[in-house]
Amino acid sequence: MQVTMASAAAHPGRTNEDFTGATATAAVLVDGAGIPGAEPTCHHGVAWYAHTLGGTLLALLELGAATPTLPALLAEAITRVTDLHRHTCDVANPISPSAAVAILRVSGGDLDHLVLGDAIIALDKRGGPPIVATDPREVAISRTYEPRLAATTPESDEYRRLLGDLRAHRNQPGGFWVAKDDPRAADEAVTGRHPISDLCAAALLSNGASRIVDHFALTDWPETLAILATSGPDAVIHQVRQAEQRHAVKPDDATIAYCKDIRLPMPTR
């Protein structure tokens, strides 16, 4: 498949905590998450976690049959990255770095997908509405904290306490699930499989990019996929940045991987 990628940090000069990459038959997007004041839990930081997890996922995807399912592959990647820093960082701390993950993989005549956390995968179907894979649990829980956070001074001790309390719902029954230190979180991912013949294209988006639909309602998913097909990921991110300015919304890292010409893999000799 042919993959076009774009990624923009929230602010110029700021470290981008998103990652995206692709192989000939797979694409990965990782959206790192952390909160102010969490730096002592992991001296590597959120960007390191997201980029290391993304690189590990791509390496495992190249191995293919060693990890037959996408949840098993993600679990292995989480374990490997956690092992890299479990002896130097407080990996089990509720506010240590974590990430949302989206994965696409060509598997025979099908396209497998996985979403963990608030990333998005949109599959452009031939002759029908898009299939949008998302995990709504983090968004639903976060909304219960929004009124209190909005009424609290940003970066204050109370603000950090509320964010810490919100993050304590991560990877807990009744909470929401993300890639962090526990590989069992991969079992909570949203997964699916669709025949390649049914699909025109597919897109992976971080929640900073999916704002074009789910926050600002500038477009719907069919129109977003049409923009990606004609103008590419940069055009979508540009619209998001303009909307953030108009509405005085704090920018977020925004990343998209757009996959087209998805084909059956060539037979190996």
Salt bridges, closest charged atoms under 4 A:
GLU17 OE1 - ARG14 NH2 3.79
GLU76 OE2 - ARG80 NE 2.72
ASP83 OD1 - ARG86 NE 2.92
ASP110 OD2 - ARG193 NH1 3.78
ASP112 OD2 - ARG105 NH2 3.70
ASP112 OD1 - ARG193 NE 2.50
ASP135 OD2 - ARG137 NH2 2.89
ASP157 OD1 - ARG160 NH1 3.89
GLU158 OE2 - ARG161 NH2 2.81
ASP181 OD1 - LYS180 NZ 3.05
ASP182 OD2 - ARG184 NH2 3.01
GLU188 OE1 - ARG137 NH1 3.27
GLU244 OE2 - ARG211 NH1 2.69
GLU244 OE1 - ARG241 NH1 2.92
ASP253 OD1 - ARG14 NH1 2.98
